[in-house]
Structures are given as C-alpha cells and as structure tokens.
C-alpha cells in the first residue's frame, strides 16, 4: 500500500514537471503560429480579447477580488504564473491517470492535449468570463489553440514516457 502511494505521488510530481515543460512548448507553438497569421485574424482576436490573455484577465479578477491593484507588469507576470500553474496542474493530473488509459502513448498524449484545449480554451475560459465565447474569434484562433495543445499533450506524454524508462527495474 505504501508503495502505491509513493508511486502516485511520483506520478503527480513527474506529471507537474512534464506539464511545465509542455507549457514552454505550447507557448513556442502559439507564438510562432500567431506571428504567421494574417493581420486581420490577429486584429480580430486581439479585439475580442481586449488585448489581454485569458491568464492576464484571471490575474486581474483574482487581484480585484482580493482588493489588490496590479501594475501592467504585475498583471503580465501573474498571468504567466497562472498559465504555468494550470499547465503543471493539468500535467500532474495526467501523470496520475495516464497509466489507466488503454491507448498507445502518442494517442494518449494527443487525446490529453485535445481534451485540455476543449475544456480550457473552448469551455472554461468563456464560462469564467476570461474570454468571450468561441464565436467571437476567427477560425485561426481555434486552430492555433488546438495545434498548440496537441503539442502540449505530446510533449507531456514524451517527458513522462522517458521518465517511465528510468522508473522501471532494469530500465
């Protein structure tokens, strides 16, 4: 029983690490694709978001609820911290459950990324008032978000798959 608890704790910690690494990859994909989008699509997205990311809006809302005024730099830094926290947290959950998903590693990673995109970007962000609904954004925004989250899932699974090799006896 004690071994199982340690194994789950290790899965959570490794998953959080994998989620952090995957968040870096997601950011790179997002930035690269955004820079290559046509100017009208970028303008439409920026206008719909009010020029701020969902994470920056979350930081402002949390600070406002606590009665704290943040500078623009603090909003940006807090938004980044929230983004990495969500990446690490979702990676931790994935690290704990992935062994129970009967699919090849690549399929698990892609499924995780797609589910995270659907739940967070397309569902939770509008539901929490962090972004307008999906209809406010051009198709390029959705495609970029999905592509970046698919990379997120693949990178998280890749990191965890490598870690598995070191955890197995004789691995």
TAGIKA-V583405 format. One record per helix or strand. SS is the DSSP state (A for helix, B for strand). FROM is the first residue (numbers start at 1). LEN is the number of residues. If there is no record, write none. Layout:
# TAGIKA-V583405
ss = <SS,SS>
from = <FROM,FROM>
len = <LEN,LEN>
This chain:
# TAGIKA-V583405
ss = <A,A,A,A,A,A,A>
from = <2,39,54,72,105,134,139>
len = <35,11,12,29,23,3,29>
